Amino acid sequence: MTDRGQRGFTLIELLLVVVIIGILASIAIPKFSATRAKAFRAAMMSDLRNLAQLQEIYHNDHFTFASTLTAVEATTSEAVTVTINEATNMGWSATASHLGVPLEECGIYHGNAAPSGGGPATVQGRVSCSF
């Protein structure tokens, strides 16, 4: 029998590599998901802070707060839904949600408006969230 110089990996070596890749994936995937959810939450909070600034500008010009995002020319982040729940000349409230974290919500209110339409906001002018 002659040795043809064939080299390769044994089945055990290949299985070991597959197991190692599986272990690394089981560590990395949950961390990626947590980071992704954190980014979704940050987008909701940022959109509400931007809305607060736009509402102040609108109020200075019109002496009342805007009841729609269109009125204040607000744009939202991708997959974020911002809802203005109440808007009068004395205050406003809004909530935000993201498709990526559907059970979580952020809210903000200002003036004599009901806190985020009964949502998570508890301190006037501060974005508060349910997570």
TORSESE-119971 format. One record per residue (C-alpha): x, y, z. Coordinates in pm, whole numbers, plus 50000, padded with zeros to 5 digits. Example, Ala and Ser with C-alpha at 12.3 -4.5 7.8 and 13.67 -1.06 7.14 Angstrom:
REM residues 2
X | Y | Z
51230 | 49550 | 50780
51367 | 49894 | 50714
REM end
This chain:
REM residues 131
X | Y | Z
50000 | 50000 | 50000
50143 | 50334 | 49899
50096 | 50671 | 50067
49963 | 50914 | 49810
50025 | 51213 | 50035
49657 | 51276 | 50090
49591 | 51507 | 50378
49267 | 51622 | 50526
49065 | 51666 | 50838
48925 | 51380 | 51036
48559 | 51362 | 51122
48640 | 51432 | 51488
48829 | 51750 | 51398
48538 | 51874 | 51186
48285 | 51797 | 51459
48500 | 51982 | 51713
48504 | 52292 | 51494
48125 | 52277 | 51452
48079 | 52250 | 51830
48307 | 52548 | 51893
48121 | 52760 | 51637
47792 | 52660 | 51800
47917 | 52766 | 52144
48037 | 53101 | 52011
47704 | 53160 | 51836
47509 | 53078 | 52153
47708 | 53348 | 52334
47698 | 53614 | 52061
47332 | 53597 | 51948
47172 | 53696 | 52283
47419 | 53983 | 52322
47331 | 54105 | 51973
46959 | 54089 | 52052
47004 | 54286 | 52375
47208 | 54552 | 52196
46946 | 54576 | 51924
46663 | 54623 | 52175
46868 | 54891 | 52352
46902 | 55080 | 52024
46524 | 55058 | 51965
46460 | 55202 | 52312
46708 | 55484 | 52251
46530 | 55572 | 51926
46195 | 55603 | 52106
46343 | 55825 | 52376
46526 | 56042 | 52123
46211 | 56095 | 51916
46020 | 56212 | 52224
46298 | 56452 | 52323
46298 | 56595 | 51970
45920 | 56631 | 51985
45950 | 56825 | 52312
46183 | 57077 | 52149
45957 | 57112 | 51847
45652 | 57160 | 52070
45825 | 57449 | 52249
45907 | 57617 | 51918
45548 | 57563 | 51797
45407 | 57706 | 52121
45622 | 58019 | 52088
45478 | 58080 | 51742
45113 | 57975 | 51793
45049 | 58008 | 52171
44920 | 57653 | 52183
45079 | 57309 | 52151
45047 | 57105 | 51832
44814 | 56806 | 51826
44984 | 56635 | 51527
45338 | 56552 | 51427
45276 | 56717 | 51092
45199 | 57051 | 51256
45538 | 57060 | 51430
45709 | 56907 | 51124
45839 | 56617 | 51330
45996 | 56309 | 51177
46035 | 55982 | 51361
46299 | 55714 | 51349
46239 | 55402 | 51144
45973 | 55174 | 51301
45897 | 55425 | 51580
45537 | 55542 | 51626
45489 | 55865 | 51820
45138 | 55961 | 51925
45042 | 56300 | 52066
44773 | 56203 | 52316
44671 | 56551 | 52429
44756 | 56905 | 52321
44609 | 57231 | 52448
44744 | 57579 | 52506
44839 | 57468 | 52861
45017 | 57137 | 52796
45067 | 56826 | 52589
45151 | 56458 | 52625
45285 | 56194 | 52390
45386 | 55830 | 52380
45625 | 55637 | 52157
45650 | 55270 | 52066
45879 | 55068 | 51842
45794 | 54763 | 51633
46112 | 54591 | 51755
46004 | 54605 | 52122
45623 | 54591 | 52098
45550 | 54550 | 52469
45748 | 54858 | 52571
45645 | 55222 | 52559
45794 | 55562 | 52642
45606 | 55876 | 52728
45646 | 56244 | 52811
45415 | 56524 | 52917
45437 | 56897 | 52972
45212 | 57144 | 53151
44870 | 57041 | 53272
44828 | 56752 | 53029
44755 | 56406 | 53161
45083 | 56216 | 53195
45128 | 56052 | 52854
44763 | 55968 | 52825
44798 | 55733 | 53124
45129 | 55595 | 52995
45467 | 55556 | 53164
45558 | 55925 | 53211
45558 | 56029 | 53577
45772 | 56344 | 53585
45683 | 56648 | 53377
45925 | 56714 | 53090
46117 | 56389 | 53139
46097 | 56092 | 52906
45997 | 55784 | 53105
45964 | 55431 | 52977
45797 | 55105 | 53074
46122 | 54906 | 53061
REM end
